[in-house]
Amino acid sequence: MTSALDTLSIKGFKSIRELENFKLNRLNVLIGANGSGKSNFIEIFRMLREMVNRNFDNFISKNGGSDGFLYNGPKYTSSIKAKFQFGKNQYEFELEPTVKEKFNIKQEAYKYELGNWTIIGSNINESNLYAVKDESGVTSDRGVGYYVFRAISNWVVYHFHDTSSSARMRRSEIIENNKQLHANADNIAPFLLELKTHHEGCYREIVNVIQLVAPFFDDFILDNVKMGEKITVKLGWKQKGSDYPMQPYHFSDGTIRFICLATALLQPIPPATIVIDEPELGLHPYAIEILAELIESAAKKTQVIISTQSPTLVDCFSADDIIVVNRKDGASTFERLDSSQLQSWFKDYSLGELWRKNVLTGGPVSE
């Protein structure tokens, strides 16, 4: 079983000046005002996934170059440092900006328990984790590199914000692209077909949950279509009481976004860590309550990290699940709530109400 992320330390990354040995639970819900740093916290997961996939250099270039990743820019911050712990295994790196506004991986290393750090790369532009993932080590015939690589490469940062008419999730996709739901759900049709074929119970659960939010929805139509030498499938569907085949563009933005969320959270073999930025966007308040149930259910099988702006969604969780993100002296701060300290408030207010009233802070106030 792939280890979840237990603790992380980040220094010099975007609005995060310093975050030291921050503990993550199975369920982690980030709340805070716009610009507090929630999305920057999510971005560190996206960046590390690209490092593992050896797409780091391209990722930095596509996102504006190295200077925009440094806390207060290169004149203030000379490098980004980060450390992650997965069970007994740890991984760390340091990134230095170059004159070409790229990053040089000054050093990356891993270690097992209380052992010494093993340097696996110095002054390189792509991570060496992929190269060392199969080497032997102290844990068994599979070394630390294997477990660190597997943990990071097996988390997914889902982003279903683009639901436009040209969004990939609404278009045809080759049937073979069905092994894992992609971050933007561009392969949701073949993935659902794979579930219908080999995980029918899971598929039915997804359909039933969608029907709670969209009562008009009956089932998907996942027919194969031959396009040249390729076989493709798209997200067709049918309404209750009608045989007329509906097309993906007939789904509203909120409905297709909820379909993607339900599929991600109910998939039978989830990633080691599921990360979602503002999953409530475009959803009806009732759908948000159903979404909260899906998130809590998924957290029993894997680690879930979400950021939200929705008091309705916050109301559905325990205070111990909530991480409040604020800005202090220009830097993001992160603090997990302690339910025992809020008991007197819970007699009269819900979590969402305490947030709206700024009792939890994290609201749109000056530093």
C-alpha positions in Angstrom: 0.0 0.0 0.0 1.3 3.4 -0.9 2.1 5.7 2.1 0.2 8.9 2.5 2.1 12.1 3.2 2.6 12.5 7.0 4.5 15.8 7.3 5.9 18.4 5.0 8.3 21.4 5.4 8.4 24.2 2.8 10.6 27.3 2.8 10.7 30.1 0.2 7.8 28.9 -2.0 5.5 31.6 -3.3 3.6 33.0 -0.3 5.0 30.4 2.0 8.0 31.9 3.7 8.4 28.9 6.1 6.3 26.0 7.1 8.1 23.5 9.4 7.1 19.8 10.0 3.4 20.5 9.3 1.3 17.4 10.0 -1.3 16.2 7.5 -4.2 13.8 8.4 -6.3 11.6 6.2 -8.7 14.5 5.6 -7.4 18.1 5.3 -9.6 21.0 4.4 -7.9 24.4 3.8 -9.9 27.5 4.3 -8.9 31.2 4.1 -9.5 34.4 2.3 -8.5 35.0 -1.4 -4.8 35.4 -1.6 -4.1 33.8 1.7 -2.0 31.0 0.2 -4.4 28.0 -0.2 -3.7 27.6 -3.9 0.1 27.9 -3.3 -0.1 25.0 -0.8 -1.9 23.0 -3.5 0.7 24.1 -6.1 3.6 22.4 -4.2 1.9 19.1 -4.8 1.4 19.8 -8.5 5.1 20.9 -8.9 6.4 17.8 -7.1 4.3 15.5 -9.3 5.8 17.2 -12.3 9.3 16.7 -10.9 8.7 13.0 -10.5 7.4 12.8 -14.1 10.6 14.5 -15.3 8.5 17.4 -16.6 9.8 19.9 -14.1 11.7 22.3 -16.4 8.7 22.5 -18.8 6.3 23.1 -15.8 8.4 26.0 -14.5 8.6 27.6 -17.9 4.9 27.3 -18.6 4.1 28.9 -15.2 6.1 32.1 -15.8 9.6 31.0 -14.8 11.5 30.5 -11.5 11.2 34.1 -10.2 7.4 33.7 -9.6 7.9 30.7 -7.4 10.3 32.4 -5.0 8.9 34.0 -1.9 9.0 37.8 -2.6 11.2 37.2 -5.6 14.9 36.3 -6.2 16.2 39.4 -4.4 14.6 38.2 -1.1 14.7 34.4 -1.5 17.7 32.7 -2.9 16.3 29.1 -3.0 13.3 26.9 -2.3 13.7 24.1 0.2 11.2 21.3 0.9 11.0 18.1 2.9 8.4 15.4 2.8 7.8 12.3 5.0 5.9 9.2 3.9 5.8 6.7 6.7 9.4 5.9 7.5 10.7 7.4 4.3 11.7 11.0 3.7 12.6 13.1 0.7 14.0 16.6 0.4 15.2 19.0 -2.3 16.6 22.5 -2.7 15.9 24.6 -5.9 18.0 27.5 -7.0 17.0 30.0 -9.8 19.2 30.4 -12.8 19.8 33.5 -14.9 17.5 32.0 -17.5 14.6 32.0 -15.0 14.6 28.2 -14.6 15.5 26.1 -11.6 18.6 24.2 -10.9 17.9 21.3 -8.5 20.9 22.1 -6.2 20.4 18.9 -4.3 17.8 16.1 -3.7 18.1 13.3 -1.2 16.2 10.7 0.7 16.6 8.6 3.8 14.9 5.8 5.8 13.9 6.4 9.5 16.9 7.7 11.4 19.5 6.8 8.8 21.7 9.1 6.9 20.5 11.2 4.0 21.5 9.7 0.6 22.1 12.3 -2.1 20.5 11.2 -5.4 21.1 14.4 -7.5 23.1 17.6 -7.5 23.0 20.6 -9.9 20.5 19.0 -12.3 17.4 20.3 -14.1 15.2 17.2 -13.7 14.7 15.0 -10.6 16.6 11.7 -10.3 13.8 10.0 -8.4 12.7 8.1 -11.4 16.2 6.8 -12.0 16.6 5.4 -8.4 13.1 4.1 -7.9 14.1 0.5 -8.5 17.4 0.4 -6.6 17.8 -1.9 -3.6 17.9 -0.3 -0.1 17.6 -0.8 3.6 13.9 -1.4 3.8 13.8 -4.6 1.7 14.7 -5.6 -1.8 12.9 -2.3 -2.8 14.7 0.8 -1.6 13.7 4.2 -0.3 13.7 5.6 -3.8 11.0 3.1 -4.8 8.6 4.1 -2.0 9.2 7.8 -2.3 8.7 7.7 -6.0 5.6 5.6 -5.7 4.0 7.8 -3.1 4.6 11.0 -5.1 3.8 9.6 -8.6 0.6 8.1 -7.2 -1.0 11.3 -6.0 -3.3 13.4 -8.3 -4.1 17.1 -8.1 -7.6 17.2 -9.7 -8.7 20.3 -11.5 -12.2 20.3 -13.1 -12.6 24.0 -13.5 -12.7 24.0 -17.3 -16.2 22.8 -18.2 -16.5 24.9 -21.4 -18.0 23.5 -24.6 -14.5 22.7 -25.8 -13.3 21.1 -22.5 -11.6 17.7 -23.1 -14.0 16.0 -20.7 -16.8 16.7 -23.1 -14.9 15.3 -26.1 -14.1 11.8 -27.4 -11.1 9.9 -26.1 -9.4 6.7 -27.2 -10.7 3.7 -25.3 -7.3 2.5 -24.2 -6.8 5.7 -22.1 -8.6 4.2 -19.1 -6.2 3.1 -16.4 -6.4 6.2 -14.1 -8.6 9.2 -14.1 -6.5 12.1 -15.4 -6.1 15.4 -13.4 -8.5 17.3 -15.8 -10.8 14.3 -16.4 -10.1 14.4 -20.2 -10.4 10.6 -20.2 -13.5 10.3 -18.0 -15.5 8.5 -20.7 -13.1 5.5 -21.2 -12.4 5.5 -17.5 -16.1 5.1 -16.7 -16.4 2.4 -19.4 -13.6 0.5 -17.7 -15.4 0.8 -14.3 -18.7 -0.4 -15.9 -16.9 -3.4 -17.4 -14.6 -4.5 -14.5 -16.0 -2.7 -11.4 -19.7 -2.7 -11.9 -20.5 -2.1 -8.2 -18.4 1.0 -8.2 -19.8 2.2 -11.5 -23.4 1.8 -10.1 -22.5 3.8 -7.0 -21.2 6.7 -9.1 -24.4 6.6 -11.2 -26.6 6.5 -8.1 -24.8 9.5 -6.5 -25.1 11.5 -9.7 -28.9 10.8 -9.7 -29.1 12.4 -6.2 -27.8 15.7 -7.6 -29.3 15.4 -11.1 -32.6 13.5 -10.8 -33.2 13.7 -14.5 -30.1 11.6 -15.2 -30.6 7.9 -15.9 -27.3 6.4 -17.0 -24.3 6.9 -19.3 -24.2 5.8 -22.9 -20.6 4.8 -23.4 -20.6 3.5 -27.0 -17.5 2.8 -28.9 -16.9 4.8 -32.1 -14.2 3.9 -34.7 -12.3 7.0 -35.9 -9.8 5.8 -38.5 -7.6 3.2 -36.8 -8.6 4.3 -33.3 -11.6 3.3 -31.2 -13.0 6.2 -29.1 -15.7 6.8 -26.5 -17.4 9.9 -25.2 -19.7 10.8 -22.3 -23.1 10.2 -23.8 -26.1 9.7 -21.5 -29.8 9.4 -21.3 -32.6 11.1 -19.4 -35.1 9.2 -17.3 -38.3 8.5 -19.4 -36.5 9.1 -22.7 -34.6 7.0 -25.2 -33.1 10.0 -26.9 -29.3 9.8 -26.7 -28.0 13.0 -25.0 -24.5 14.3 -25.8 -21.8 15.6 -23.4 -22.6 19.2 -24.3 -26.1 18.7 -22.9 -24.7 18.5 -19.3 -24.6 21.8 -17.4 -21.3 23.0 -16.1 -22.2 22.1 -12.6 -23.5 18.6 -13.5 -20.4 17.6 -15.5 -18.1 19.0 -12.8 -20.0 16.9 -10.2 -19.7 13.8 -12.4 -15.9 14.3 -12.5 -15.8 14.8 -8.7 -17.9 11.8 -7.9 -15.8 9.6 -10.2 -12.6 10.8 -8.7 -13.8 10.3 -5.1 -15.5 6.9 -5.6 -12.9 5.2 -7.9 -12.1 1.7 -6.6 -8.4 2.1 -6.5 -7.8 5.8 -5.5 -4.4 7.6 -5.7 -2.3 7.7 -2.5 -3.3 11.3 -2.1 -6.2 13.2 -3.7 -5.8 17.0 -4.0 -8.7 19.2 -5.2 -8.7 23.0 -5.3 -12.2 24.5 -4.6 -14.3 21.5 -5.6 -17.5 23.3 -4.7 -17.3 25.7 -7.7 -20.6 25.9 -9.6 -22.4 23.3 -7.4 -25.9 23.7 -5.9 -25.9 23.8 -2.0 -27.5 20.3 -1.9 -24.8 19.0 -4.2 -22.2 20.5 -1.9 -23.6 18.4 1.0 -23.4 15.2 -1.1 -19.8 16.2 -2.1 -18.9 16.5 1.5 -20.1 12.9 2.1 -18.0 11.7 -0.8 -15.0 13.5 0.5 -15.4 11.9 4.0 -15.9 8.5 2.4 -12.8 8.8 0.2 -10.7 9.8 3.2 -11.4 6.4 4.8 -9.6 4.8 1.8 -6.9 7.4 1.0 -5.6 10.8 1.9 -7.6 13.8 0.8 -6.5 17.5 0.7 -9.0 20.2 -0.5 -9.2 23.9 -0.4 -12.5 25.7 -0.2 -14.3 29.0 -0.1 -17.6 27.4 0.9 -19.0 27.8 4.4 -21.6 25.2 3.4 -18.9 22.7 2.7 -17.0 23.6 5.9 -20.1 23.0 7.9 -20.0 19.3 6.9 -16.6 18.6 8.5 -15.1 18.3 11.9 -13.1 21.2 13.3 -10.1 18.8 13.5 -10.2 18.5 9.7 -9.9 22.2 9.1 -6.6 24.1 8.3 -7.0 27.8 8.5 -4.7 29.8 6.1 -3.9 33.4 6.8 -1.4 36.1 5.8 0.9 37.5 8.5 3.5 40.1 7.6 3.0 39.1 3.9 3.6 35.3 4.5 1.1 32.5 4.6 0.4 30.8 7.9 -1.3 27.4 8.4 -3.0 26.3 11.6 -5.1 23.2 12.2 -8.2 23.8 14.3 -8.6 22.2 17.7 -12.2 21.2 18.3 -11.8 21.2 22.1 -11.0 24.9 22.0 -14.3 25.7 20.1 -16.8 23.7 22.2 -18.3 26.7 23.8 -18.9 28.3 20.3 -20.6 25.1 18.9 -23.5 25.5 21.3 -24.8 28.4 19.1 -22.8 28.4 15.8 -21.7 26.0 13.1 -18.1 25.9 11.8 -19.3 27.8 8.6 -20.9 30.5 10.7 -17.8 30.9 12.9 -15.8 31.3 9.7 -18.3 33.9 8.3 -18.1 35.8 11.5 -14.3 35.6 11.4 -14.1 33.9 14.7 -11.9 31.3 13.0 -10.1 34.1 11.1 -9.2 33.3 7.6 -11.7 35.8 6.3 -11.1 38.8 4.0 -9.5 41.1 6.6 -6.3 43.2 6.6 -3.1 41.7 8.0 
